[in-house]
Amino acid sequence: MSLDGAYDDDNIFARILRGELPCVKIHEDASTLAFMDAFPQTRGHALVVHKTSRARNLLDAEPEALEALILAVQRIAQAMRAAFDPDGIVVTQFNGAPAGQSVFHLHFHILPRWAGVGIGPHAAGARADPAELSTLAAQIAREIP
């Protein structure tokens, strides 16, 4: 898929939002859901999605959805900083398959980074241990105001 196309109601994030697939939730509000990436690039890698927008990427997103998403991203990144004390935090968002997008539901990645520690491949790493993801999610959630 490229930048254009129809929204797929059966994409993995839509299925998570409908409760058809599990996720390790960090935080949820009226508009957004933050959860742990099941195939993390770094320890603590989180995702933030809008719950009702059918935007496939940033280019076709509604302004209200973007506002809710970026505020949620900031809130999760701040909580991640407090929980893990990383040296840096990467926020990424891919648009189109050639740019690295693998799920065509608008989402942001938040990755804590530590000096000297590498980063795993995007959408190609090993599945994380669900118990560890739950522990990390709880650590982040405790720091959300």
C-alpha positions in Angstrom: 0.0 0.0 0.0 1.1 3.5 -0.6 -0.1 6.8 0.7 -3.6 6.5 -0.8 -6.3 3.8 -0.5 -9.4 2.8 1.4 -9.3 2.3 5.1 -9.2 -1.4 6.0 -11.6 -2.1 8.9 -9.7 -5.3 9.6 -6.3 -3.8 10.2 -4.7 -5.0 13.4 -5.3 -1.7 15.3 -8.9 -1.5 14.3 -9.3 -5.1 15.6 -7.6 -4.1 18.9 -9.9 -1.1 19.3 -12.9 -3.4 18.7 -11.6 -5.8 21.4 -11.1 -8.6 18.8 -7.4 -8.8 19.5 -5.6 -8.2 22.8 -3.2 -5.5 23.7 -1.2 -4.4 26.7 -2.9 -1.1 27.5 -0.9 1.8 29.0 -3.7 4.4 29.0 -7.0 5.1 27.4 -9.1 8.3 27.2 -12.2 9.3 25.2 -10.2 9.7 21.9 -6.9 7.7 22.2 -5.5 4.4 23.2 -1.8 3.9 24.2 -0.4 0.4 24.3 2.8 -1.6 24.2 4.2 -2.6 20.9 4.1 -6.4 20.8 7.2 -6.4 18.6 9.3 -3.7 20.3 12.3 -2.0 18.8 13.4 -0.9 22.3 12.5 -1.9 25.9 9.3 0.2 26.6 8.3 0.8 22.9 4.7 2.1 22.9 2.1 3.0 20.3 -0.7 5.6 20.4 -3.7 5.4 18.1 -6.9 7.4 17.7 -10.0 5.4 18.6 -12.5 6.7 16.0 -10.5 8.2 13.2 -10.4 6.2 10.0 -7.2 8.0 8.8 -4.7 5.7 7.3 -1.8 8.2 7.9 -1.0 11.7 8.9 -1.9 13.1 5.4 -5.6 12.2 5.6 -6.1 12.7 9.3 -8.7 15.1 10.7 -7.3 18.1 12.7 -9.2 17.0 15.8 -7.7 13.5 15.7 -4.2 14.9 15.3 -4.7 17.2 18.2 -5.9 14.4 20.5 -3.1 12.1 19.2 -0.2 14.5 19.7 -1.3 15.4 23.2 -1.6 11.8 24.1 1.9 11.1 22.6 3.3 13.9 24.7 1.6 12.6 27.9 2.9 9.0 27.3 6.4 10.3 26.4 6.5 12.3 29.6 5.3 9.3 31.7 7.9 7.1 29.9 10.6 9.6 30.8 9.6 9.5 34.5 9.2 5.7 34.5 12.4 4.7 32.7 14.8 7.7 32.9 16.0 7.2 29.3 18.7 9.3 27.7 16.3 10.2 24.8 12.9 9.4 23.4 12.2 8.9 19.7 8.7 9.7 18.4 8.0 8.3 14.9 5.1 8.2 12.5 5.3 6.5 9.1 3.2 7.4 6.0 3.0 4.8 3.3 4.7 1.5 2.8 7.9 2.9 1.3 8.3 5.1 4.4 8.0 2.0 6.7 4.3 2.0 7.5 3.1 -1.5 8.0 -0.3 -0.9 9.7 -2.5 1.5 7.8 -4.2 3.1 10.8 -2.7 6.4 11.9 -0.4 5.7 14.8 2.7 7.1 16.6 5.6 5.1 18.0 7.3 6.2 21.2 10.6 4.6 21.9 12.8 5.2 24.9 16.5 5.2 24.0 19.6 4.8 26.1 23.1 5.7 25.0 25.1 2.8 23.7 22.0 0.5 23.4 20.9 -0.4 19.8 17.5 -0.3 18.3 15.7 -3.4 16.8 14.2 -3.6 13.4 10.8 -2.0 12.8 7.9 -4.4 12.3 10.4 -7.4 12.0 11.6 -8.1 15.5 10.7 -10.8 17.9 7.5 -10.9 19.9 7.9 -9.6 23.4 7.0 -11.5 26.5 3.5 -10.4 27.5 4.3 -10.4 31.2 7.3 -8.1 30.6 5.1 -5.8 28.5 2.5 -5.7 31.3 5.2 -4.7 33.8 6.5 -1.9 31.5 3.0 -0.7 30.8 2.2 -0.5 34.5 5.4 1.5 35.1 4.4 4.0 32.4 0.8 4.2 33.6 1.8 5.0 37.1 3.5 8.2 35.9 0.6 9.5 33.8 -1.0 12.6 35.6 
